[in-house]
Structures are given as C-alpha cells and as structure tokens.
Amino acid sequence: MTIETHQTQAPDDDVIDVEVVEPGRLDRLKEKAGPHAEKARAALTEQKVRVAIRVANWFKTADVSDAQLAEEIEKRRRQADQQQGRASHAPRAARAEVAPGAGVEGPVVVEAPVPVNQVPLQVPRVSADRMKVSGRDLSKARWAKKFGRFGMVAAGAYGAVNGIAMEPVLALAALGVGGPVGWWYLGRPLAEEETAAANSVDLVKGPGLDAAGEAGVPFVPQTLADAGRVSMVKRDPAHVRGEADLVTALIKAGIITEAQRDETHLAGVIEPSGPGWAATIELPRGVKASAAISRVADLASALRIKTTRIELTTDTTQEGHEGRARLWVADEDNPYGSQKTPSPLIKAPVWNFWEQGVPMGPDARGKRRDLHLLWSSILVGGLMGYGKSYMVRLIAAAAALDPTVRIIVITGKTGPDWAPLRHVAHQWIAGASPDIIRKVLRVMDRTITEMQDRGTELDRMYEENPDKVPEGKITPELAREGMGPVLLVVDELQELLDGAALIQVPVDEDTTGEGGRTKTRSGRDLLVESFARYVRVTRFVGGMGAFITQRPSADSVPTKLREVCGHRASYRVKGDKSARMVLGDDAVADGAAPHLLGEASKGVVVLDQGAEEGHVTLKADVIDLPEFKEIALRGRALRQDAGTLTGDAVAYGKEDRAAAATDMLLADCLAVLDAAGTDRARTERLVELLAAHRPGEYGELTNAQLQKRLRDAGAGTTGKLGPIDGMANPNGYTRTQIAAAQTGK
C-alpha cells in the first residue's frame, strides 16, 4: 500500500490530504521476486566469470604443463629417430645374374645373401643435444598447441553452420541440448589449480648469474619464461633464474667446462620442492654425478650460498643413470630449523618395534623419516656434543616400550646418560677399567652363545612346523613367547677400545707359548671381534647393535666392525676422511656430506640405511633425560605385565624400588580416574579400577593395602565423597588429593 500526501494551497490551512494507493498483484509479485532475481543475476555473473576463465585458460593452454610439453617434444624426437633408423635398415636388393641374350653384355655378379647373424647392427645414436628441450622449443610447442585449438574451434563453427543449413531441425535440437550442458560444465566451480592459473602474474625473464637478485623477485626458470604463464616467487633466490644460470654455475664450480655447456641441460624443468627448488641435471657424456658431488662446496660458492643449503645426489630413479644428478637448494641457510622436535615416543604408552620401527625426525623438506633396525645394526659417529647419544636414545626408547625386546647396555664411561635403562636392561655395564672390559667380554660370549642356541631351536622348530618359523627367522608371535629381539647399545666405543688395549686376555687354544708362558691376545682385538661377531651371527635370530663413537678414525672405528653394520649415521665431522670412516666411501661419493655441516647443525644427522634410495639428512627428534626415565619406567611396567623383565633389571633399584612403585601408583590412580571419567572414587572402586588397569601389579591388592600405600605416598587418608555409587556419603579418594601428592613428590 502506498500513501501519498498533498498539502493544500491555502497557506494558513493545516489540513493535509492523504491518498491511499493499493498496489496491484503484479507489483506484489515483482516485490517477492526481487531477491530471487538478484541471486539469479549474481549466480549468472559468477558463471560467466568461470566460463570466461576456463575458455581463456583453454585457449592459453594453461592446462598443459611445461613438463608435459617437454615429454611430448622428446617423444616426437625419439619416434623420428626410430623411423630414421628403420629406414636405414631397409633390405638391399640383391643383384641377380642376367642370362645371355637378355640385352646386357657381360655377366652380372650375383651377391650371395649375407647371413642374418653377420649383418652389422647399426644402432641409431640419440644425441643429447637433440633431446635437449630449450625454452624456445617449449614456446614453439605451446604456440602450435594454441593454433591447433583455434583451428578446432573454427572447424567446429564451420561444421555447425553447415549443419544448420543442411538439417536445421536436428542442428538446433543438438544445440538446444549441448548448449546448456556445455554451459553447466564450463560454469561449475573452479578447481584450485584453475584459480591459480587465472591469477598468475606476468613473468620477468631473469638476468644472468652475475645479476644481483633481491628477495621477492619472481624466480623464473628459463625453460618456463618463454611459456608466459608460470610464476614462482622465491624468498631468497640463489641467483638461478633458469637453465643457463645453472649451467654457468656448474662451469664456475669446475664440474664441467665451457666447451661442455651445450652438452649440459636439464631433464625437465626447475621446479619448487618444499622449502626450496629442485632440478635434475643431465651432465655431459663421460662426466659422472659423483664427480659433481665431490665439488658441492665449489657449486655453493658459484651459487653464492652456503653449502648447508645444497643437496646433490646421483639420480637413482628409474630414468636416472650415473651421468644424471639431482640438485635441491633450500630457501634458507638452515632448512632444518633451530627448534627441538619432541619425539612421539614421549607420550606413547607402548610401541611396536617390529612394525613401527624408530621415529627419527623430519628431513629438510619436512618429511618424517623412520629407522627400521630389525635384522641389522647401526654405527653412529660424529663430533662431541652434536646429538649422537640423543639419536641412539630414540632407538633405545622405542625398544624399551616394546616388552618383547631385550636390551643390553655397555657404555665406556659412567654417568646419567644411560642410567634410566637400568630399569629395563637385561645387562647394564658402565666403565672401561680392566675388570669391566673382562666382564664385557664374558657378557658378549654368553650372549652370542645364547643367540646361537636360539638359532638351533629355530632349526628344530622349522623342521617340525615350518609355518611357525617362516624364512627361519623369529616372528612377533615367537617374540611374545620369549624369543624376542635383542638390542645391544654400545656407547663411547673409543673408550672401550682404548681400555681393552691395556689388557691381555688368555686364550683357550694353545695356552702355552714360548718359554712356557700362557698365550694371550690383546683385549682390544678380542673386543672388536666380539662386537663384529655378534652383528654377523645374531642378525637372523633378532640381534641388533647400536655402536656410538665420537672420534671417527681408523682406531676408533675398526673396519671389521664398520663393514658389518648395515646402517650408518654421522653427525658433524671434520673432513671427508672422517665422514668416510663412519659412512663408508660409497655413501660419501654419492653425496653424503656430514663434514659440510656447520656449527648450527646440532641434531642434524646423515643417515644411510643401506637401501637403494641412498642416504637422507634429517634433524633427529629429542628425548630429554627426565622423559627418558619415564619411558624406561613405562617399559619396566610393560615387561612386568608381560613377564619379560629379566637379568639386571630384576635386581636393580631395590633401595629405590619403593619410591618407583609409589610414583607408579599415583600415576596409575590418576590414569584410571581419568579413564573412568570421574574425579573421585571409593576405596573399593579404586582397587577394582587399578586391578583392571594393571593386573600383574594390582591383581591381589586389598583395600587396606591401598590405603596404606596412598597414605605413605602423601595422599593422606580417605575422606567423605558425597553422593556416589548409590551411597549417601561414602569414604574414598579424590583426584585432587592424589594429584597433590604426586606434585609434592
């Protein structure tokens, strides 16, 4: 309804005329349809934008990457070479002798057919220069594809016009069906990559290597610059804006010569990879990737960046070969970061060493890495204070949380580093005195004998029931029955060897030497042989070793022991000679470079697991000593429940056992209350919850015993709880008083 007002002409008249105009049905319909029409117009506008973006991207060939274009170009060139090779192998027409009188004077010599196995094989040579795909090649291929698509549209329009002229009804019907379907298909919501292509910025083709790059300048590889559609912004460019710059850097680094420039090219394109960029380099014929790897410091100098930012390895992919290298350059000088990463083992209640392995930490690109040590051993070396013990602590923590794993600890010095493992270790030895060295030799002999007896038992079981012992190795089922893996942790290997070198040990065979004296051998030689023999003969029955040394040299890392360790890890060392002592010649030749790590690389380790993928550089997770002790106590409880707590761990801490049991009781009380979703419980109910949580520890616990133990732990006596369990106000314990006792301790 509309109200119109009209003031009278009389100036002294205060009366206003009001005229009421009733809206019609059409006006009301327009008013109701207004919001819907606005939504429809907005939706249509949005669809128009999507259609325009998709059509523009299609005509610009934005849906085809440079890598795909390069593959198409290489494929066409290889096909052309193959056709040329087949043409060159066309059979030669045999010359036949013509009979007399045939119009040819003289005999025609008949060439005897050559046996197939004597025909020289001509293999077409595929030139590396011919296979090289430059930015100009990519640009030509993209424009050809654009013209092809314009031609397709023109041919389609021509066909549509002819169709309307010849069969107007059918043609219009087809357009009536295909038009809406095509509009819906083109107007659907854009995918992420389509939006990115639509929002791409103009490219700036970068200058040469000597040009000074600034942060924020578009990082445009030469192989992409001519394509005119890809933009990657690099925070701190390494002055490489394309293939030409990278090849120039290789020349300045002395990896190739100026004469080999045209022979050197990229396999694919430079591309972003995590917090950096990567490129695969096809080196000239006769130049090995290992030669380039040996000059990685020179390459860093040529790129004007720190060596820690470069990873250069041989391309081990299916397409790779000895003359192809894989380069990765980080955006920052320390791609591993300066923050500690807590290990997931800290909060894990239990761990499956068989299936989960050992969580190690992230590599430079942020990918988590695991170590699988079962059936093998590892040698860890590096300078003091860079994290060797922390890394092996990860291995020991994972083993401690698996009650099927037996742990033996031998350390060349006393101290708290490995003291928490006394709660779970079957054998725990610290020091390097002569008496301790003799004890170590006895423990190693006994352990090897036990493991060999295990192998004999496995042979017997395999004969009786092969399905129970597949491949003649222990299984998780056998481990739960008491035949679990054995982890030998040896720290301060160099101290043990130095201490063993001071003693002579009598030998059994030929006990008398010259002059009737007892024949002896160096304790050092016997210790090295014991460790190496353990690794060799116990591997298939679950024997594992983790050996730590901080002075990588021929004396501290005996070749006899190093060569039998399938896994190796090195923290920072001084010089490639020390790196080779730990990792071996092959790993260093393949790009492993712990000697290039800087002072800021604490916690960064080069890990070689002996697999085909080679080594990986990562920053190991951290477990501090208090957390390590908590893990060991959890491991002890797991072994007590499983019945696998053996050896020194059984007798350890008799004087401290009451305190440890008290700590565990308070922690278990809080855990069962939280699991039950309550903050209080009667004494009887709390006993039931504890017995269900840990039957081996609390299965026979009585109400009176629980009250006494909680009173001794500082939790006080029972108090009134209020209404609970259908009772008006029974006695019991609250979570607050138990938590206060735990905090007070």
WOFEN-V409271 format. One record per backbone hydrogen bond with DSSP energy under -1.0 kcal/mol. NH is the residue of the N-H (numbers start at 1). CO is the residue of the C=O. E is the energy in kcal/mol with one decimal. If there is no record, write none. Layout:
nh->{NH/NH}
co->{CO/CO}
e->{E/E}
This chain:
nh->{2/4/6/13/17/19/21/28/29/30/31/32/33/34/37/38/39/40/41/42/43/44/45/46/47/48/49/50/51/52/53/54/55/56/57/58/59/60/62/64/69/70/71/72/73/74/75/76/77/78/79/80/81/82/83/84/85/86/87/88/90/102/118/119/131/138/139/140/141/142/143/144/145/146/147/148/149/150/151/152/153/154/155/156/157/158/159/160/161/162/163/164/165/166/167/171/172/173/174/175/176/177/178/179/181/182/183/184/185/186/187/195/196/197/198/199/211/216/217/219/224/225/246/247/248/249/250/251/252/253/254/255/256/260/261/264/265/267/268/271/273/276/277/278/279/281/282/283/287/289/292/293/294/295/296/299/300/301/302/303/305/309/310/311/313/315/324/325/326/327/328/329/330/331/337/343/346/351/356/358/360/361/363/366/369/371/376/378/379/380/381/383/386/391/392/393/394/395/396/397/398/399/400/401/402/405/406/408/409/410/411/412/421/422/423/424/425/426/427/429/431/437/438/439/440/441/442/443/444/445/446/447/448/449/450/451/452/453/454/455/456/457/458/459/460/461/462/463/464/465/468/472/473/479/480/482/483/486/487/488/489/490/491/493/496/497/498/499/500/501/502/503/505/507/513/516/517/519/521/523/526/527/528/529/530/531/532/533/534/535/536/537/538/541/542/543/544/546/547/548/549/557/562/563/565/567/568/569/570/571/579/580/581/582/583/584/588/589/590/591/592/596/597/601/603/604/605/606/607/608/614/616/618/619/620/621/622/628/629/630/631/632/633/634/635/636/637/638/639/640/641/642/643/644/648/649/649/650/652/657/660/661/662/663/664/665/666/667/668/669/670/671/672/673/674/675/676/678/681/686/687/688/689/690/691/692/693/694/698/699/701/706/707/708/709/710/711/712/713/714/715/719/721/724/727/732/733/735/738/739/740/741/742/743/744/745}
co->{21/19/17/10/6/4/2/24/25/26/27/28/29/30/33/34/35/36/37/38/39/40/41/42/43/44/45/46/47/48/49/50/51/52/53/54/55/56/57/61/65/66/67/68/69/70/71/72/73/74/75/76/77/78/79/80/81/82/83/84/87/99/115/116/127/134/135/136/137/138/139/140/141/142/143/144/145/146/147/148/149/150/151/152/153/154/155/156/157/158/159/160/161/162/163/167/168/169/170/171/172/173/174/175/177/178/179/180/181/182/183/191/192/193/194/195/208/234/214/232/221/221/242/243/244/245/246/247/248/249/251/250/250/257/258/261/282/280/266/278/276/274/329/271/327/325/265/323/284/322/288/289/290/292/293/295/296/297/298/299/300/306/307/328/326/324/321/281/313/279/311/277/309/275/334/622/343/401/352/371/369/369/367/363/361/358/373/545/567/547/569/572/383/387/388/389/390/391/392/393/394/395/396/397/399/402/485/487/427/489/429/491/418/419/420/421/421/407/407/409/411/433/434/435/436/437/438/439/440/441/442/443/444/445/446/447/448/449/450/451/452/453/454/455/456/457/458/459/460/461/465/469/470/475/476/479/478/542/406/544/408/546/410/548/492/493/494/495/496/497/499/500/521/519/517/513/514/511/505/503/522/523/524/525/526/527/528/529/530/531/532/533/534/538/539/538/486/488/378/490/380/553/558/559/562/377/608/379/606/381/575/576/577/578/579/580/584/585/586/588/587/593/594/598/386/601/618/570/616/568/611/607/605/362/603/360/341/624/625/626/627/628/629/630/631/632/633/634/635/636/637/638/639/639/426/425/646/647/648/653/656/657/658/659/660/661/662/663/664/665/666/667/668/669/670/671/672/673/733/682/683/684/685/686/687/688/689/690/694/695/698/702/703/704/705/706/707/708/709/711/710/732/730/727/724/719/681/679/734/735/736/737/738/739/740/741}
e->{-3.3/-2.7/-2.5/-1.3/-2.5/-3.1/-3.6/-1.8/-2.3/-2.2/-2.3/-2.2/-2.4/-1.0/-2.5/-2.1/-2.3/-2.5/-2.7/-2.5/-2.8/-2.6/-2.5/-2.4/-2.6/-2.5/-2.0/-2.3/-3.0/-2.7/-2.6/-2.8/-2.8/-2.7/-3.0/-2.3/-2.5/-2.2/-3.0/-1.4/-2.0/-2.8/-2.2/-2.3/-2.6/-2.6/-2.5/-2.5/-2.3/-2.5/-2.4/-2.2/-2.3/-2.5/-2.4/-2.2/-2.2/-2.4/-2.2/-1.7/-1.3/-1.3/-1.6/-1.3/-1.8/-2.1/-2.4/-2.6/-2.6/-2.4/-2.5/-2.4/-2.0/-2.3/-2.8/-2.2/-2.0/-2.4/-2.5/-2.1/-2.2/-2.5/-2.8/-2.4/-2.6/-2.5/-2.4/-2.1/-2.3/-2.3/-2.3/-2.4/-2.1/-2.3/-3.1/-2.6/-2.7/-2.3/-2.6/-2.4/-2.3/-1.6/-3.4/-2.5/-1.4/-2.9/-2.6/-2.7/-2.3/-2.5/-1.9/-2.1/-2.3/-2.1/-2.0/-1.8/-1.2/-1.2/-2.0/-3.0/-1.8/-1.6/-1.9/-2.6/-2.1/-2.1/-2.0/-1.9/-2.5/-1.8/-1.4/-2.0/-1.1/-1.2/-1.5/-1.2/-1.6/-2.7/-1.1/-2.3/-2.6/-1.6/-2.2/-2.9/-2.5/-3.0/-3.2/-2.2/-2.1/-3.3/-1.2/-2.4/-1.8/-1.2/-1.5/-2.0/-2.2/-1.9/-2.3/-2.2/-2.4/-1.5/-2.0/-2.5/-2.2/-2.4/-1.7/-2.2/-3.6/-3.1/-2.4/-2.7/-2.7/-2.6/-1.5/-1.8/-1.7/-2.1/-2.8/-2.3/-2.4/-1.3/-1.9/-2.0/-2.1/-2.7/-1.9/-2.8/-1.7/-3.4/-2.1/-2.9/-1.0/-2.0/-2.1/-2.0/-1.2/-1.2/-2.7/-2.5/-2.2/-2.1/-2.5/-1.8/-1.2/-2.1/-2.9/-2.8/-2.9/-3.1/-2.5/-1.7/-1.1/-2.1/-1.6/-1.6/-2.9/-2.7/-1.1/-2.6/-2.1/-2.7/-2.2/-1.9/-2.6/-2.2/-2.0/-2.7/-2.6/-2.3/-2.5/-2.6/-2.6/-2.1/-2.4/-2.4/-2.2/-2.2/-1.8/-1.8/-2.0/-2.2/-2.4/-2.1/-1.9/-2.6/-2.5/-1.8/-1.8/-3.4/-1.3/-1.8/-1.6/-2.5/-2.0/-1.6/-2.5/-2.6/-3.3/-2.5/-3.2/-3.0/-2.0/-2.9/-2.0/-2.4/-2.2/-2.5/-2.4/-1.7/-1.1/-1.4/-3.0/-2.0/-4.0/-1.6/-1.0/-2.3/-2.2/-2.4/-1.9/-2.3/-2.5/-2.4/-2.3/-2.5/-2.6/-2.6/-2.3/-2.0/-2.2/-2.8/-1.6/-1.0/-1.3/-3.4/-2.8/-2.8/-2.5/-2.8/-2.3/-2.3/-2.8/-2.5/-1.2/-2.4/-2.6/-2.8/-2.1/-2.7/-1.5/-2.3/-1.6/-1.4/-2.8/-1.2/-1.6/-2.6/-1.3/-1.6/-2.4/-1.4/-1.0/-1.7/-2.3/-2.0/-3.0/-2.6/-3.2/-3.3/-1.5/-2.3/-2.4/-2.6/-2.4/-3.4/-2.4/-2.4/-2.1/-1.8/-2.2/-2.3/-2.4/-2.2/-2.6/-2.2/-2.2/-2.3/-2.2/-2.4/-2.2/-2.1/-1.3/-2.0/-3.0/-1.1/-1.1/-1.2/-1.4/-1.5/-2.3/-2.8/-2.2/-2.4/-2.3/-2.3/-2.4/-2.2/-2.6/-2.5/-2.1/-2.1/-2.6/-2.0/-2.3/-2.4/-1.9/-2.2/-2.3/-2.7/-2.1/-1.9/-2.3/-2.3/-2.3/-2.0/-1.8/-2.6/-2.7/-1.8/-1.4/-2.2/-2.4/-2.1/-2.5/-2.5/-2.0/-2.6/-1.5/-1.1/-2.7/-2.4/-2.4/-1.9/-2.0/-1.8/-2.6/-3.1/-1.5/-2.7/-2.3/-1.6/-2.0/-2.5/-2.4/-1.2}
